Amino acid sequence: MSCSGCTTNGDNVINLRKYKNYKLPFALSLSKGKPIKIKKIMLEFYVYILECNDGSYYTGQTDNIEARISMHKQGLITTCYTFIRRPVKVVHVSTFASRGEAIGAEQQIKGWSRKKKEAFIKENFDLLQKLSNAKNNAKNKLKL
């Protein structure tokens, strides 16, 4: 049996996460010279938006979307914003290659107005752009 991020050669399991910076000959030396298949580690990170029963939106990020959504729906985290606003409905999920990208997107979305979030959820990118431009124009007018 192997885990995500490991390679197997029969019963030999080699965890490549701690050897990610080494070249193939090093990995082969770990397997005692026997050829092994090297599986590239591809973790995905997610940003999600939930619509709560009071109509508000909750934005979060995770590396295990199924487990995280389940936690919200079951109310497993009593201190979470969604706990008293259940049931919740998933209205958007985006995938990112790194946790940093996901955290950046989460923070950006959390700073948006309700109208911008709704345009994003509906994938109305023209309206999202107009709302962004309107906010930027309003900020520029205040600076004058």
N, C-alpha and C positions, 0 to 999 in steps of 0.2 A: 504494500500500500504506500502511496506517496501523497504528499500534500502539495498544494499549489506552490509553485516556486522551487520544487524539487525535481530531480530526475531519478529514474530508477534503472537498474541493470540487474534483472532478476530480483534477488532479495536485497541487493545493495541499494541503499538510499543515500543520496548525496544532496545536502542542502546547499544550493548555489547562492542563496541570498548573502551569506557572509563572504563569498568568494566572487562577487559580481565584478570586481575590477581586474580579475586575472584572465589570462588568455587560455585558449583551449588546451594547450599542453599541460597546464596546471590542473585543469579539471580531469584530464585523462590520468594524471599521476595519482589523483585521489581515488580513482577507480582501479588502481593497480594495473594500469596499462590496457585494460579492456575497453573497447569502444563503447561509448554511451551516447544516447541522444540528449542534446541539451535543449531544454524547453525554455523559451524566453518568458520571463516573468512579466505579465501584463496585468497590473492592478488597475481597476477603474475606480474613479471617485465620482460622486453624484451630488448634484444640488437639486433639491426638491422643494415644491411649494404645495402646502396643504391648505384646503379651504376648511375652516372650522364651522361648527354648527351655528355660531353667531354671525357668520359671514366674513369674519376676519381671515387674514392669510398668515400662515406661518412658513418661514423659509429656513431650511437647514441643509447641512451637508453631511455625507457619510461615505464609507467605503463598502457598506453592505446595505443596499437599498431595501431589500426584502425584510431583513431583520429590523431595520430602523422604522420602517412604516408600520410593521407589526407592533413595535413597542408603543408608537403613538396611538394606534387603534385600540390596543389593550389597556392603555393608561398605566404602563409599567413604571413611568417616571413621574412621581406625584408632583414634583416641582416644575415640570415642564409647562410652558404656556398652553399647550394643547390639552392638558389633563382635564381641566374643567370645561373644555370647549368641544368635547367629543359628542357625536362621532365626527371624524375628519375624513375628507375626501382628497385623494391625490389629484392635483390638477396640472402638475408639470414636473418632469424629471429631465435633467440635462446630465450628460456624461463628460468627464474630464480626464485627462491623462495623468494629472498630478494633484495631490492634495492642495498644494498652494494655489493652483488655478481654481479649484472648487471653492476654497475659502474666499478667494478674491471675488468670485462671482456671487457667492452667498452674501458677502458684505455689501456688494454693489446693489443687489436686488433688495436687501433689507433697507437700504437708503432711499428706495424709490417710493413714489406716491402710489396710492391704491390704483389710480388710473393707469400708471405705467405698468404696474404688475399685471393688471387685467389685459392690457394690450400685449404684453409678453406671453401670458398664458394662452391667449387666443392666436398667438403668432402673427399679430398685426404689427409688423415691423415698421410700416409707414407711419402709423399712429405713434408708435414708440419713439421714432425719430422726431416727429413733430413735437411730442411732449418734452423730449430732451432739449430740442432747440428752443422751445418756449421758456423753459426753466433757465437755460443759459442766457437768453435775451433779457429776461427779467433781472438776472444777477448783474448783467452788464449795465443796464439802465440805472441800477442802484449805485453803481460805482461812479457814474457821471455826476 
